[in-house]
Amino acid sequence: MNQNDLDFVHRFVPAEEPGAPTLLLLHGTGGNEDDLLPLGRMIDERAALLSPRGKVLEHGMPRFFRRLAEGVFDHEDLVNRTHELAGFIKQATNGYDLDPGRLYAVGFSNGANIAASLLLLHPGLLAGAILLRAMTPFKLETLPDLTGTPVYLAAGRSDQMVPPEDTERLAELLREAGAEITLDWQPGGHGIGRAEVEAARSWFTKEISGLR
């Protein structure tokens, strides 16, 4: 498949072995399609990697959706961009012949926020998710059915951008929808430390051990 056939600039790295899962890598503000490739390999060296670049620019920095201020989302844009990203994922899954039942999101910050939005607005699209420094994307009157969907949620105790109560709110929202939440509190701030990368890798290995 030609990468130009899809409407997101992206990187695709085929799996190292047949039947391996696919990691959907979603970067943070100012990142791009190359940023999380090393992280993806650290989490699973055999997985296929699908890494799109966010289409929104904030002072020249790519994002997946607009915000009105730090920590204040443009909810209409978030919903529209989530649907747009879901369309890309479906096209890429078909075009690259990926197993949709083995597609896991790995998102950091802004990327983790839209990954959480994907879980809530498109249940069943992702087999699970690793959310690093995510915030609650929005409130829903009716929760989706995420029964059995595994989610690793990593948060920093000293994070100046994501208040602890917001992390707890997101975890509870996903639990109420039926997702199986692993909430991992780290001592650091908004950056990703090696300890939680190892923890995410260990969590993911256990989650997909029955898929191979």
N, C-alpha and C positions, 0 to 999 in steps of 0.2 A: 504493500500500500504506500502511495506517495503521501508524505506528511502534509503537503500543500492541499490535499483533498479535505482536510479538516480545518475548522474555522478558528482554532486556537494555535498560536505558535507553541510548539511542544517538543519534547524529546521522548523517544520511545526506545527502550533497550530490551531486546527479547530476553526471555527466560534462559537460564543456563541449562535447564533440563526440562523435559516434557512434564506437564502436570503441575508445575510450580505455580504459586499464586502470583497475582499482579498487585503491585503497590502503586496507588495513585498518589503522587507527591504534590503537595500544595504548599507553595512557599509563603513566607511572610512579606510584609510591606518592604518594597525595595529589592525583593529577590527576583529570580527569573527561573526559567525552565531547567537551569543547570544546578541551582543552589542545593537542592536536597538529594541529588543523585548519590553523593557519598553516604548520606544518612540512610537512604534506601538500601544501599549495599551493606551497611553495618547491621541493619535490621534483618535482612535476608539476602545472602549473597547469591542465591539461586533464582530469586523472583524476577519476573518481568517488571520493568519500571516505566510508568506513564506519567510524564511531568509537564503539565501545561503552564503557560505564563499568563498571569492575570491581565485582563484587558484594560482595566482602569488605571489611569496615571494620576498620582498625587504628587505634585511638584516634581514630576518626571520619574517618580518611583512606581513601579507596577504593583497593583493590588487586584484582588478579585472582586471587590465591590467598593462603592463610595462610603465615606463616613463624613459626618457633619462636624465632628471634633474628636479628639482622642477618646476612645471608648464610647462614642455616640454614633451609632450606625444609621445610614440612610436605608431604612427598612424596605422601602419600595424597590430601591436599586438592588438590595441584597436578595430579595425574592426573585426579581427578574434575572439577576446574574446567576442565581442558583439553578433556575430552570435552564438557562443557556448552557451552564457547565454540565448539567445532567444530559443535555442533548449531545454535547461533545463526547461525554463518556460512553453513551450508547453507540455513537458512530464509531468511536475508537475500538470499543469492545468487538463490534462486528468486523471492522476493517482489519484489525490486527489478529482476529480469530482468538480472542481471549475468553476465558471461562468467566462469565459474570458472577458465578457463585463463589469465585475465589478472588474477588476484587476488594482490596482493603485500602482505605484512605490513610495517608500519613500527612497530617497538616501541622504547620507551625504558625501560631499567632493568627494573622489574617487568614491564612490557609486553613488553620484549624477551625476558625469560625465558619467559613463556608462549608467545610466538611460536616460540621454539626448541623448546618442548615440543610445540607443534602440528606442527612439521616432523617431529619424531621419532615422535609417536604417531599422526599422521594424514597420512602421506606422500601427496602428490598433491592435498591440499586447497589448498595454496598454490603458486602458480607460482614464488615466490621470496620473499626477505625482506631487509629492512634492519634489522639488529640493533644498536642503540646501547647500549653498556654492558651487555651480556648476560653471564650466568653459565651454567655447565653445569647444566641442570635436574636431571639424574639419570643414573645408569648403566643401560645396557641390555645384556642378555645377547645379544639378537639385534638387529642394526641394521636399520632400514628401508631400502628402496631409494629413495634420493634422487638417483639418477643424473641429472646435468645440471641439477639445481635450483640456480639462482644465489643466493648469499647474500653480502651485504655486511655485514661484522662490524667495527664501529668500537669501539676501546678507547682508554682514556687511560693514558698511562705513569705518571701520578701519581694514578690512581684509588685512593682509600682503601677502597672497597667491593668492588672486583673485582680480585683479585690477577692479575698478568700470566699466571701459570701456569694460572689457571682459564680465561682467555681462550684460551690456546694449547690447552688440553684440549678446549674446545668446538669450536674450529676443526678440530682433528684428528678429533674424533668425527664431525663433519659431513662431513669429507673422506672418512673411512672408509666412510660411508654413500653416498658418490658425489656429494655436493653440490660445486658449483664455488664455492670460497670466495675472497673478496677480504678479506684482513685488513688493516685500516687503523689503524695506531698513531698516536694524536694525543698531543701533549705535555701536554695538560691533565688534569683530574681526572674527576669523575663527571658534570659538566655537558656539554652539547652546545655546541660552538663553531661559529662561522660557517664556518670552513674545512671541517669535516667535513660540514656541511649541503651545501655546494657540491660536495664530493667524492661524497656520496651521490646528489645530483642528477645529476652527471655519470655515475656508475656506472649509475644507473637509466635514464637517457636511452639509454645504449649498449645496455643489456639489452633494452629494449622497442622499440628502433628498428625491428626487423623485424616488429613486431606491428601497425603502423599502415599 
